[in-house]
Amino acid sequence: MDLETRTHIIKTIAAALGFEHCGIAKAAPLDQDARRLEAWLNKGMHGNMHYMENYFELRTDPTKLVPGARSVITLLKNYYPSETQKPDRPKISKYAYGNDYHEIIRARLHEFIHQLREKIGDVQGRGFVDSAPVLERTWAGRSGLGWVGKNGMLINKGAGSYHFIASLIIDWELIYDQPLAKDFCGSCTRCIDACPTDAILPDKVIQGNKCISYFTIELKDLLLPGDLKSDFQNWAFGCDICQEVCPWNRFSTPHKDAAFTPIAEILDFTTEQWLDLTEDAFKKIFRLSPLKRSKYQGIMRNLKFISQDGI
């Protein structure tokens, strides 16, 4: 089968499985990203996210993840919701409104590889969705799906940044998409100016250990820094501020995927209702939610921190 036919089949499968965008890049070591990542880690900007120090070579060379890798397929899945939280509710990042995207997209990646083998033939490869050492945003940029903005998010010119990124690394050669000639952030600094904890630095450097998402999701300490209380702006899980102010997200459109239908409690619960929640009720309501990553104790810590009395 010729490269054009193979590539067409891949993009057809991607659309059929609900991915709005599909780009393909040639598998190769990411030498420049390796140097940038090493410098970022050496400065301690990853905070307590020590897992980011692991598997360094795997992160920067896809052939170490998949021997014989020839192509990196990047897939974007829109998660922008049509619903919004009621005013004055503890804020939850939009990506966590519905069910855990890891499970949903992982299943679709398995189906993707299954269909490839059925329609084209034997393929060796692996799928990844934010759970393995893959620099997804770099590969998305290399495959022409957008550029990394000053807020560190992948921005698609026609769809903004509210999307999950998944990768398939396979041992087939394909027709490769071309990266954009430039990014389109220009002189805009809205995300830098809006970040309440000054986590966004110039030159697209993010101080992960100063990001509200880091504090509310990644940090497992019993207490949060009291001097940052006023900066949290009622965020209980994650933070969308840098996306909310990004001009390119005026092109975001609501997704139509039932799997990401918002959990009613996330949209409706008041702070009091959250704080009255028992651990058993939390586990029942949010058993399929990304919120389980912070666990009951982490969510309660965050809620008490942003509530009027604080902790």
ZIQUIRA-V215120 format. One record per pair of residues at least 6 apart in sequence whose C-alpha atoms are under 6 Angstrom apart, sorted by sequence separation. I is the first residue (numbers start at 1). J is the second residue. D is the distance in Angstrom with one decimal. If there is no record, write none. Layout:
i;j;d
I;J;D
I;J;D
This chain:
i;j;d
58;64;5.4
63;69;5.0
141;147;5.2
148;154;4.5
155;161;4.6
200;206;4.8
304;310;5.2
305;311;5.4
58;65;5.7
147;154;5.5
154;161;5.8
199;206;5.8
304;311;6.0
147;155;5.4
192;200;5.3
199;207;4.9
146;155;5.3
146;156;4.3
145;156;6.0
199;210;5.1
199;211;5.3
137;154;5.8
109;127;5.7
216;237;5.3
216;238;6.0
213;238;4.0
34;60;5.7
213;239;5.4
30;60;5.0
29;60;5.8
29;61;4.3
144;177;6.0
143;177;5.0
144;178;5.3
143;178;5.8
144;179;3.9
196;231;5.3
143;179;5.4
144;180;5.5
147;183;5.4
129;166;4.6
142;179;4.8
128;166;5.8
141;179;5.9
128;167;5.1
127;167;5.7
127;168;4.4
126;168;5.7
27;70;5.0
126;169;5.6
27;71;4.7
125;169;5.3
26;71;4.7
27;72;5.6
125;170;4.1
25;71;5.8
124;170;5.7
25;72;5.3
124;171;5.7
24;72;5.7
24;73;4.5
23;73;5.9
23;74;5.3
191;242;4.6
22;74;5.7
22;75;4.7
21;75;5.7
150;204;4.4
21;76;5.1
20;76;6.0
19;76;5.7
20;77;5.8
19;77;5.0
74;140;5.7
236;302;5.4
236;303;5.8
234;306;5.6
59;133;4.5
59;134;4.9
217;294;5.5
80;162;5.5
79;162;5.9
79;163;5.4
78;163;4.2
77;163;5.1
76;163;5.9
77;164;5.0
76;164;5.6
160;248;5.0
76;165;4.9
160;249;4.4
75;165;5.8
75;166;5.1
160;251;5.9
74;166;5.8
159;251;5.1
160;252;5.5
74;167;4.6
159;252;5.0
73;167;5.6
73;168;4.9
72;168;5.8
72;169;4.6
71;169;5.9
71;170;5.6
69;170;5.3
70;171;4.8
69;171;4.2
70;172;5.4
71;173;6.0
68;171;5.5
70;173;5.3
25;142;6.0
25;143;4.8
24;143;4.9
23;143;4.8
91;234;5.8
90;234;5.5
91;235;4.5
92;236;5.9
90;235;6.0
91;236;5.5
92;237;4.9
93;238;5.0
90;236;5.6
93;239;5.3
93;240;5.8
25;176;5.1
24;176;5.2
24;177;5.5
99;260;5.6
45;207;5.0
46;208;5.1
47;209;4.6
98;260;4.3
45;208;5.4
46;209;5.5
98;261;5.1
45;209;5.5
98;262;4.3
97;262;4.5
98;263;5.5
7;174;5.8
3;174;5.3
82;254;4.9
81;254;4.9
80;254;5.0
80;255;5.7
79;255;5.6
78;255;5.8
89;270;5.3
85;267;4.2
86;268;6.0
100;288;5.8
99;288;5.2
100;289;4.8
99;289;4.6
100;290;4.8
96;290;5.6
